[in-house]
């Protein structure tokens, strides 16, 4: 609840972004995450289609997940949460 109060403007922007994607003819995936925390090496990526599986993820692992999605159609048109 506090997250929604503190970041209400950002959340509204994300809703608008999702509406634009949903009405487009593109194949899209909108990756959701909470906080970016740097790690020296890659860690396991936790994925969930509906809820946050953790609170942070490294930029290295965000990039790895996004690159993997180029050849993976399981999240096309979806908004997965990722974390370490």
Secondary structure, DSSP 8 states (H G I E B T S, - for coil): -HHHHHTHHHHHHHHHHHHHHHHSSS--B--B-SEE---SS----EEESSS-S-SEE-HHHHHHHHHHGGG--TTTTB--EEE-
